[in-house]
Amino acid sequence: MAACSAYPPELSARMERGDPQAQAFAERMGIALAGTLATLKLAPPESRAARIEWPTEHWEKWTQVQKLVLGGGVLSGELGRVIVDTAREWLPRLGVADLQLNLFPQPRELMLHGIARQFENGPVVTLDAGHTAIKRAYAEVSGGEVVSFAPMPLLPLPTDCRTAEALLDFLVSALLETVPTGQKVAQFGLSLSVHLDEAGNIDPDSAAGSFWGQLHGLNLVADIESALQQHLVYACTVKVLHEGQAAVHGLPDMDASILLGTSVGGALKAE
């Protein structure tokens, strides 16, 4: 995955240099994105039949989506601009005229902003654990909006962590390292690229499909809060969201999110 991460920025750089092949490739990606979104919005019978595991309510919710936020590393730079502009152009051709695409200004940081907006006021340390790298930031929030945002250097995927406890220690250390020197932070938010249950723990049915599924069996919020408090010696509040839900909240009033990163993901806004 680390090797593959070089391709989107290189493709974007070639587009900026006027490479016609790179431009054409990005446009094809935009058409593919439009086709995917049109399928979700129109929910044709053949698509429903192909995804029998999706309940009817799931399809119906997608047909009602009007405001969609887009993020993820693939959508950065000129590459992202062309993909989204092309998708906007093609959606009406595919029969979808009521879907507003909102490309987040810093697509890689969408989930970090979304998890920060889960807190009302004060400093927040945010972490987005994907499958290529770990993104982190220190944010200041006022009235539920991010008023300042300082990203930190990326961390590599901790592939040497082979147990839930080791992976938990890694996440706690990454959060603590993001706290600015001399600053007291009591609010921490994590976005994870793995499905969660209603309690905010790893969904056992999807654990095997994600590197972060190794955290299955832990009481994530309580265990992270406890570990942080042992180091900081004051009470902390931790919130954990699936990356798609974090992305939905990156901008206000969004109905759903689509992420183009290591893989394609997204989510409907939870009710």
C-alpha positions in Angstrom: 0.0 0.0 0.0 2.9 2.4 0.8 4.3 1.9 -2.7 0.9 2.4 -4.3 0.4 5.7 -2.5 2.9 7.4 -4.8 0.7 7.0 -7.9 -2.1 9.6 -7.2 0.4 12.5 -6.5 2.5 11.5 -9.5 -0.6 11.4 -11.7 -1.7 14.8 -10.4 1.8 16.2 -11.1 1.7 14.9 -14.7 -1.7 16.5 -15.2 -0.3 19.8 -14.0 2.4 19.4 -16.7 -0.2 19.0 -19.3 0.1 15.2 -19.9 -2.9 14.2 -22.1 -2.8 10.6 -21.1 -3.0 11.5 -17.4 -5.8 13.9 -18.1 -7.8 11.2 -20.0 -7.2 8.7 -17.2 -8.6 11.2 -14.6 -11.6 11.8 -16.8 -12.3 8.1 -17.0 -12.1 7.9 -13.2 -14.6 10.8 -13.0 -17.0 8.9 -15.3 -16.6 5.8 -13.2 -17.4 7.9 -10.1 -20.5 9.3 -11.7 -21.6 5.8 -12.7 -21.2 4.6 -9.1 -23.1 7.5 -7.7 -25.9 7.2 -10.3 -26.2 3.5 -9.4 -26.7 4.4 -5.7 -29.1 7.2 -6.5 -31.3 5.5 -9.0 -31.1 2.0 -7.5 -32.0 0.1 -10.7 -33.4 -3.4 -10.3 -30.4 -5.1 -11.8 -28.1 -3.4 -9.2 -30.5 -4.4 -6.3 -30.4 -8.0 -7.6 -26.6 -8.0 -7.6 -26.4 -6.8 -4.0 -29.0 -8.9 -2.3 -27.2 -8.4 1.0 -28.3 -4.7 1.0 -31.7 -4.2 2.6 -34.3 -2.2 0.7 -34.0 0.6 3.3 -30.3 1.0 2.4 -31.1 1.6 -1.2 -34.0 3.9 -0.3 -31.7 6.1 1.8 -29.2 6.4 -1.0 -32.0 7.6 -3.4 -32.7 10.4 -0.9 -29.1 11.7 -0.7 -28.8 15.2 -2.0 -25.6 16.6 -0.5 -22.5 14.4 -0.7 -19.0 15.2 0.6 -16.0 13.7 -1.2 -12.5 13.1 0.3 -9.6 10.8 0.4 -6.0 11.1 -0.9 -6.9 10.2 -4.5 -9.0 13.4 -4.7 -6.1 15.7 -3.8 -4.6 18.2 -6.3 -5.4 18.5 -10.0 -6.3 14.8 -10.1 -9.2 15.3 -7.6 -10.4 18.4 -9.3 -10.7 16.7 -12.7 -12.3 13.6 -11.3 -15.0 15.6 -9.4 -15.6 18.1 -12.3 -16.0 15.2 -14.7 -18.4 13.4 -12.3 -20.5 16.6 -12.0 -20.7 16.8 -15.8 -21.7 13.2 -16.2 -24.3 12.8 -13.5 -27.1 14.6 -15.4 -26.3 12.5 -18.5 -26.9 9.5 -16.3 -30.2 10.7 -15.0 -29.1 12.3 -11.7 -29.8 16.0 -11.5 -30.3 16.4 -7.7 -27.0 15.3 -6.3 -24.6 18.0 -5.0 -21.0 17.0 -4.9 -18.8 18.8 -2.3 -15.1 18.2 -2.7 -13.4 18.9 0.7 -10.7 21.5 0.3 -8.1 19.2 1.9 -9.4 15.8 0.8 -6.8 13.8 2.9 -7.8 15.6 6.0 -11.6 15.2 5.7 -11.9 12.6 8.4 -9.7 14.5 10.8 -12.0 17.5 10.5 -15.1 15.4 10.8 -14.0 13.7 14.1 -12.9 17.1 15.5 -16.4 18.4 14.8 -17.8 15.8 17.2 -16.7 18.1 20.0 -18.3 21.4 20.8 -15.5 23.5 22.1 -11.8 23.5 23.0 -8.6 21.7 21.8 -9.0 18.3 20.2 -6.4 15.7 19.0 -7.7 13.8 16.0 -6.3 10.6 14.4 -7.4 8.9 11.2 -6.2 5.3 10.9 -6.4 4.1 7.3 -4.7 1.3 5.5 -1.8 3.3 4.0 -0.8 5.7 6.7 -1.9 7.3 10.0 -3.0 10.9 9.8 -3.1 13.1 12.9 -3.8 16.7 13.7 -4.3 19.2 16.6 -7.5 21.3 16.2 -9.3 24.0 18.1 -13.1 23.8 18.0 -15.6 26.5 18.7 -19.4 25.9 18.5 -18.7 22.6 16.8 -16.7 24.1 14.0 -13.0 23.8 13.4 -11.4 27.2 13.8 -7.7 26.1 13.7 -6.1 23.0 12.4 -2.5 21.8 12.5 -1.7 18.5 10.8 1.2 16.4 12.1 3.6 14.2 10.1 2.1 10.9 8.9 2.9 7.7 10.6 3.3 4.4 8.8 0.9 1.6 9.2 2.1 -0.4 12.3 2.3 -3.8 10.5 4.5 -5.2 13.3 1.6 -4.9 15.8 0.2 -8.4 16.0 -2.1 -8.2 19.0 -5.0 -6.0 20.0 -3.0 -4.7 23.0 0.0 -3.8 20.9 -2.2 -1.9 18.4 -4.0 -0.1 21.2 -0.6 1.0 22.6 0.4 2.3 19.2 -2.8 4.4 18.9 -2.5 5.8 22.4 1.2 6.7 21.7 0.2 8.4 18.4 -2.4 10.5 20.2 -0.1 11.5 23.0 2.7 12.5 20.5 0.2 14.8 18.8 -0.5 16.8 22.0 1.6 20.0 21.6 4.2 20.6 24.3 2.8 22.4 27.3 -0.8 22.1 26.0 -3.5 20.4 28.0 -5.8 18.3 25.8 -8.7 16.3 27.2 -10.6 15.5 24.0 -9.5 12.9 21.5 -11.2 11.6 18.4 -10.3 8.6 16.2 -11.5 7.7 12.8 -11.0 4.0 11.9 -11.2 2.2 8.5 -13.2 -0.7 10.0 -16.9 -1.1 10.7 -18.0 -0.5 14.3 -21.0 -1.7 16.3 -23.4 0.6 18.1 -21.2 0.7 21.2 -18.2 2.0 19.1 -16.3 -1.3 19.1 -15.1 -3.4 16.2 -18.0 -5.2 14.4 -17.0 -8.9 14.6 -18.5 -9.6 11.2 -16.2 -7.2 9.5 -13.1 -7.5 11.6 -11.3 -9.9 9.3 -11.6 -7.5 6.4 -9.5 -4.7 7.9 -6.0 -4.4 9.5 -7.7 -2.5 12.4 -10.0 -5.5 12.9 -7.2 -6.7 15.3 -8.8 -4.4 17.8 -11.8 -6.7 18.0 -12.7 -7.7 21.5 -11.6 -4.4 23.1 -13.9 -1.8 24.7 -12.3 0.8 22.5 -13.5 4.0 24.0 -13.0 2.9 27.7 -9.7 1.3 27.0 -8.3 4.3 25.1 -9.6 6.7 27.8 -8.0 4.6 30.5 -4.6 4.5 28.8 -4.6 8.2 28.1 -5.6 9.1 31.6 -2.8 7.0 33.0 -0.2 9.0 31.0 -1.9 12.5 31.3 -3.1 12.1 34.9 -6.4 13.8 34.2 -9.8 12.7 32.8 -10.2 12.5 29.0 -13.1 12.1 26.6 -12.6 9.8 23.6 -14.9 9.4 20.6 -14.4 6.7 17.9 -16.1 6.7 14.5 -16.0 4.7 11.3 -14.1 6.7 8.7 -17.2 7.1 6.6 -19.2 8.6 9.4 -16.2 10.9 10.3 -16.2 12.0 6.7 -19.9 12.8 6.6 -19.3 15.3 9.4 -16.4 17.0 7.8 -18.8 19.5 6.3 -22.1 20.6 7.9 -25.4 19.3 6.6 -24.1 16.4 4.5 -26.3 13.4 3.8 -23.5 11.0 2.9 -19.8 10.6 2.1 -17.6 8.9 -0.5 -13.9 8.3 0.1 -11.4 7.6 -2.6 -8.2 6.5 -0.9 -6.5 3.1 -0.4 -9.9 1.7 -1.3 -13.4 3.2 -2.1 -15.6 3.7 0.9 -18.2 6.0 2.4 -21.3 6.1 4.5 -24.8 7.5 4.9 -25.2 9.9 7.7 -26.3 8.0 10.8 -29.7 8.8 12.1 
